[in-house]
Amino acid sequence: MKIDRDAPVGVFDSGIGGLTVAREIMRNLPAEKIVYFGDTARVPYGSKSKETVIRYSRQIIRFLEEQQVKAIVVACNTASAFALDAVREEFDIPILGVIEAGAKVAAQVTRNKRVGVIATEGTIESGTHAKVLKQIDPEITVIGKPCPLFVPLVEEGWTHDPVTVEVASRYLKELQEKGIEAHVEFSWGATEVKVPELVDAIVDITETGSSIKANKLRIVDTLMTSYPQFIANRETMQDEWKKQKLERLVMMLKGALEARRKVGLKMNLPAASLNGLVEALPSLRRPTISHLAEEGWLAVETVIDESVVRDIIPQLKALGAEGIIEYPLNKLVY
């Protein structure tokens, strides 16, 4: 099989969990393009038969082949356990699973040769994790715990809900009793300062990661990346008054988002330098220009990306600009 090195990598999972695998591929191989397939219509796979999971996997792989991918990563533990061997024999394309990689890390970090596996019912019943771990280290004891509630909780976005914490605590309690070291506590704030005196690691929501770094912590993995969504039901949008209010709100929100990485610049500039300004700053095609009382001088005002200010201001100074003022923006509405 001839492989196009510029072709994308296909990644699939029964839902959105495989996005963490896709993210790691992009982080470690930033030049690679990704085609992701999340089978949310048929999630979860863990409660389905081996034959059904194999059939689903075949269908998805055929779809990904139509997208001309050069390799496929099965980012689903159940599909890796049930279907990986079968599809590798059937398809003439490199197909990778995720169980082997996880097993290698678990074997390296375990301190007491006891590894707990939390997964769907199908994955646990397959015994694949235990088989792979035993191949790596025959002395390892593998204890599997089916966690069927994890999938619907994650798919519903309840990753930081007290219900999820309670469910996780109950599942992990059984593993603790069998010698697997894990304990989950819910934190109501100041989570970063609890390491290492109170806990070994934390799961936290962060926007910039600055508080994590300030407490000398390192981000080991990103479980999920979320984005806010503005949603209105169809009935509301049929009401013209409500629709207008919502559209105005959306406009203001978009204006605030547009302004986040922009700044305004004001300056006085010799009229003779105006063309030089436009040539030096091709993004400034339509700055606001006013004539000053002093003949031959202009007042110029414009909006630019904050990231280029440090390079632009010296250029402006070289063109003869005076009284240069940089100021933040609250909203930018086009």
Secondary structure by P-SEA (a helix, b strand, c coil): ccccccbbbbbbcccccaaaaaaaaaaacccbbbbbbbcccccccccccaaaaaaaaaaaaaaaaaaccccccccccccccccaaaaaaccccbbbbcaaaaaaaaaacccccbbbbbccaaaaaaaaaaaaaaaacccbbbbbbbccaaaaaaaacccccaaaaaaaaaaaaaaaaacbbbbbbbbcccccccccccccbbbbbbccaaaaaaaccccccccbbbbbbbbbcccccccaaaaaaaaaaaaaaaaaaaacccbbbbbbbcccaaaaaaaacccccccbbbbcccccbbbbbbccccccccccaaaaaaacccbbbbbbbccccc
